[in-house]
Amino acid sequence: MVDLRGQYDKIKSEIDVAIQECINSTRFIGGPVIERFAENLGEYLNCKYVIPCANGTDALQVALMAAGLKPGDEVIVPSFTYVATAEVIALLGLVPVMTDVDPEHFNLTKDIIRQAVSINTKAIVPVHLFGQTAPMEGIMELAAEYELTVIEDNAQSLGSDYTFSDGKKQKAGTIGNIGTTSFFPAKNLGAYGDGGALFTNDEELSKKIKMIANHGQSKLYHHEVIGVNSRLDALQAAVLDVKLKYYAAYIKARQAVANYYDQQFGDVDEIIIPQRHEKSTHVFHQYTLKITNGKRNELKEFLKTKGIASAVYYPVPLNEQNAFRGKGRLVGEMSVTKELCDQVLSLPIHTEMDHTTLRYITDQVKSFF
């Protein structure tokens, strides 16, 4: 699905130097490498405060802790997403309220969220799925109406631009009260191990997030709140800082692959290509088709016989996972989510794909139909 070796080979000299410099300094926890990466990522996102942490799941947990939610408070999430989004909600004794998603873009919308709001609702976690931003203007309007905290799960859409009605643009993850992301190696901006970060433009929130992520410390050995131990390794920050310089090019490369796929599959009746939201750019963490003739699993097995990787994100929605039985609230019949779980199939998409590879993949997919 991705070619991390090919990507590394192109920037090997810079990566190797950055890692060696970090080793030479022996500052493996904290220090200037972490600070420099956080500053550079903040400049890229046009966000005042970037707080690195150990992984994307920790980022979500720390964000919820910083929001000051109490056990029993409800948090609205899409059911069509990775488990981490709701996992941390349940872990903190909060109540995940699982909803359906928009059938075209697979994200929460203002109207979907409104149907899920109750007197106990305190927060919303929109997931910017597969590479494009949820319709945040409407979501922020609704959040203001009900005084809800918005925590953006931006693990898959770092770099996506959202355009508001007045023409203003903001990066995904910087629109709500807190944004979170993951630097898992297969992400668009991936480390060589685990990593994550939180974003906010609120100074007081940034201070609280930093404390929580560092054992609740305001300064060494002075613990103001109950916290966790969640730190980005300096070695990972060194790698990420190099890759951040190329990130705009990485996005363009993924978009070029997606455009080629679109051209090849646009006239296949049994395939629905990814729909782009008019307000959001798409950075294509995944290129996800909908296979409408009931043969998604057969296609997946066929591609396997041809040496082509594919993946189903996600085969089982959150509301059907055993882990959440008796721990959440379900809104609606989940008809869209059920359909997506049966239809979606993601094809390889990464920065190193050449025309020969793309032609082979698309020819094989079309030959199946």
VOVEX-56634 format. One line per field, with one value per residue (C-alpha): residue number from 1; x, z, y. Coordinates in steps of 0.2 Angstrom, whole numbers, plus 2048, in hexadecimal, padded with zeros to 3 digits. Layout:
BEGIN
nr	[NUM/...]
px	[X/...]
pz	[Z/...]
py	[Y/...]
// end
This chain:
BEGIN
nr	[1/2/3/4/5/6/7/8/9/10/11/12/13/14/15/16/17/18/19/20/21/22/23/24/25/26/27/28/29/30/31/32/33/34/35/36/37/38/39/40/41/42/43/44/45/46/47/48/49/50/51/52/53/54/55/56/57/58/59/60/61/62/63/64/65/66/67/68/69/70/71/72/73/74/75/76/77/78/79/80/81/82/83/84/85/86/87/88/89/90/91/92/93/94/95/96/97/98/99/100/101/102/103/104/105/106/107/108/109/110/111/112/113/114/115/116/117/118/119/120/121/122/123/124/125/126/127/128/129/130/131/132/133/134/135/136/137/138/139/140/141/142/143/144/145/146/147/148/149/150/151/152/153/154/155/156/157/158/159/160/161/162/163/164/165/166/167/168/169/170/171/172/173/174/175/176/177/178/179/180/181/182/183/184/185/186/187/188/189/190/191/192/193/194/195/196/197/198/199/200/201/202/203/204/205/206/207/208/209/210/211/212/213/214/215/216/217/218/219/220/221/222/223/224/225/226/227/228/229/230/231/232/233/234/235/236/237/238/239/240/241/242/243/244/245/246/247/248/249/250/251/252/253/254/255/256/257/258/259/260/261/262/263/264/265/266/267/268/269/270/271/272/273/274/275/276/277/278/279/280/281/282/283/284/285/286/287/288/289/290/291/292/293/294/295/296/297/298/299/300/301/302/303/304/305/306/307/308/309/310/311/312/313/314/315/316/317/318/319/320/321/322/323/324/325/326/327/328/329/330/331/332/333/334/335/336/337/338/339/340/341/342/343/344/345/346/347/348/349/350/351/352/353/354/355/356/357/358/359/360/361/362/363/364/365/366/367/368/369]
px	[800/80F/821/82B/83B/83A/836/844/851/84D/851/85D/86C/861/858/869/871/862/862/875/874/867/871/880/877/870/860/854/846/841/84D/850/84C/83A/838/83E/832/824/828/829/819/810/817/810/7FF/7FF/7FB/801/804/80A/80D/815/811/814/806/7F6/7EB/7F4/7F1/7DE/7DE/7E8/7DD/7CD/7D6/7DA/7C8/7C3/7B6/7AF/7AA/798/79B/796/7A2/79B/7A6/7A3/7A0/7AA/7BC/7CA/7C8/7D4/7C7/7BB/7C6/7CE/7BC/7B7/7C8/7C5/7B3/7AB/79D/7A0/791/793/78B/789/794/791/790/79B/7A9/7A8/7A9/79D/793/789/779/77F/786/776/76C/778/779/772/772/782/78B/79B/7A7/7A8/7B6/7B5/7C0/7C8/7C7/7D3/7DA/7CD/7C6/7B4/7A9/7B0/7A7/796/79D/7A5/794/78B/799/797/784/785/795/79E/7B1/7B7/7C6/7CC/7D2/7DE/7E9/7E5/7E4/7F3/7F5/7E3/7DD/7CB/7C3/7B6/7A7/7B1/7C0/7CB/7D5/7DB/7E4/7DB/7DE/7E0/7CD/7C6/7CB/7D9/7DF/7E8/7F3/7FD/80E/80D/819/80B/803/806/813/81A/828/833/829/81B/817/809/805/7F7/7F3/7EA/7E9/7E4/7F3/7EA/7E6/7F7/7FE/7F2/7F6/808/806/7FB/806/815/80E/803/813/813/826/831/829/81A/80B/7FC/7F0/7EF/7F9/801/812/811/820/827/838/845/84B/839/838/849/842/831/83A/843/833/829/834/82D/81C/814/81C/816/804/805/80C/7FD/7F1/7F9/7F6/7E4/7E1/7E8/7DD/7CE/7D1/7D2/7C3/7B7/7AE/7AD/79B/79E/7AA/7A7/7B7/7BB/7B1/7BA/7B1/7AF/7B6/7C5/7D5/7D9/7EA/7E5/7EC/7E1/7D9/7C9/7BD/7AB/7A8/795/792/794/7A5/7B1/7B8/7BA/7C3/7CF/7D3/7D5/7E2/7EB/7EE/7F5/801/7F8/7F5/7E4/7DC/7CA/7C9/7BE/7B5/7AD/7A5/7A8/796/798/7A8/7A7/7B2/7A4/795/78D/79A/792/782/77D/774/76A/76B/77C/776/785/792/78B/78C/79E/7A4/79E/7A4/7B4/7C5/7D5/7E2/7F5/7F9/80A/818/822/815/81A/810/814/80E/7FE/7FA/7FC/7F0/7E3/7E3/7E1/7D3/7CA/7CD/7C3/7B4]
pz	[800/803/7FE/80D/807/7F6/7FF/80B/7FD/7F5/805/80D/80F/818/823/827/82C/837/840/843/849/856/85B/85D/868/873/876/873/87D/87B/875/866/859/860/862/850/848/852/84D/83A/83B/843/835/828/830/834/846/856/860/85B/869/864/86D/86C/85F/858/864/873/86A/86A/87C/882/878/881/892/88E/889/89B/898/8A6/8A7/89F/893/881/872/860/854/843/844/834/83A/842/854/85C/859/865/86F/879/87C/885/88E/897/89C/88F/884/871/868/857/847/835/828/818/80A/7FD/809/817/824/832/82D/836/833/838/848/84D/84D/85A/866/877/888/88C/87C/880/871/85F/857/844/83B/82B/822/814/810/810/81D/824/821/82F/82D/831/83E/847/846/84E/85B/860/860/86D/875/870/870/85F/85E/84C/849/83B/83A/828/820/826/819/813/810/815/80D/817/80E/810/807/816/816/824/826/82C/83E/842/841/851/863/861/853/854/848/846/83F/83D/82F/822/824/817/823/82C/838/839/848/852/855/856/85A/85F/858/860/85E/870/87B/88B/883/87D/88E/895/887/88A/89D/89A/88D/89A/8A9/8AD/8B1/8B1/8B5/8BA/8C9/8CA/8C4/8C2/8BA/8B7/8A7/89C/895/883/87A/868/867/861/853/84C/84D/843/835/835/833/824/81C/820/813/806/80C/7FF/7F1/7FA/7F9/7E7/7E3/7EB/7E3/7D2/7D5/7DB/7CB/7C0/7C9/7C7/7B4/7B3/7BE/7BA/7AC/7B5/7BA/7CA/7D1/7DA/7DB/7EA/7EB/7EF/7FB/7F2/802/805/7FC/7FD/802/7FF/80D/805/7F4/7F8/7EB/7EE/7E5/7E2/7DA/7EA/7E4/7EF/7F8/7E7/7E0/7EF/7ED/7DA/7DD/7E9/7DC/7D1/7DE/7E2/7F4/7F9/80A/811/81D/826/826/837/83D/84F/854/850/859/869/872/872/877/885/885/878/870/85E/854/844/83A/833/822/81A/825/822/80F/810/81A/80C/7FD/801/7FA/7FB/7EE/7F0/7F0/7F5/7EF/7E5/7D9/7C7/7B7/7B4/7C5/7C4/7B3/7B9/7C8/7BE/7AF/7BC/7C5/7B4/7AE/7BD/7B8]
py	[800/80C/80B/812/80C/815/825/823/81F/830/83A/82E/839/846/83A/831/842/847/836/837/848/843/834/83F/84C/83D/848/83A/841/853/860/86B/85E/85C/86F/872/866/86C/87E/879/86F/87E/889/87D/87C/88E/888/891/882/870/864/853/843/830/82B/830/827/830/840/83D/837/847/852/84B/84D/85F/862/85F/852/848/836/834/842/83E/840/83F/834/82C/819/817/81A/812/80C/818/827/81F/814/822/829/819/817/828/823/82E/828/826/82B/822/82A/827/830/83A/82D/837/83C/830/83E/846/854/862/859/848/84F/859/849/842/851/84E/857/84D/851/85A/857/852/849/84B/83F/846/835/82F/840/84E/859/857/866/870/880/878/86D/87D/886/878/876/889/887/879/87E/86E/86B/866/85A/856/845/849/83A/837/849/853/861/861/873/878/887/891/89A/8AB/8A3/8A1/891/887/876/867/865/878/87C/875/877/86A/860/84F/845/835/833/820/81B/818/829/837/83E/82F/82C/81D/817/81E/830/83D/84F/85B/86C/87B/88E/890/894/88E/87E/87B/87D/870/864/866/862/853/84B/84D/845/855/85F/872/871/862/859/865/85B/866/859/847/844/837/833/836/83D/83D/836/842/835/835/848/849/83D/847/858/852/84B/85A/864/858/857/862/858/848/84E/853/842/839/845/840/82E/831/83B/82D/820/82C/82D/81A/815/823/81A/809/807/7FC/809/819/823/82E/83E/84E/85A/86B/874/868/863/850/84A/838/82E/821/81F/817/810/80A/7FA/7FA/7E8/7DE/7D7/7E2/7D3/7C9/7D8/7D8/7C6/7C8/7D6/7CC/7BE/7CC/7D2/7E2/7E7/7EE/7F1/7F4/803/7FE/7ED/7EE/7FF/805/801/7EF/7ED/7E2/7EE/7FC/7F1/7FA/808/814/81B/818/825/81F/80F/811/80D/817/80F/7FE/801/808/7F9/7EE/7F8/802/7FC/806/804/808/81A/822/82D/821/81A/81A/819/807/802/80D/806/7F4/7F7/800/7F3/7E5/7ED/7F1/7DF/7D9/7E2]
// end
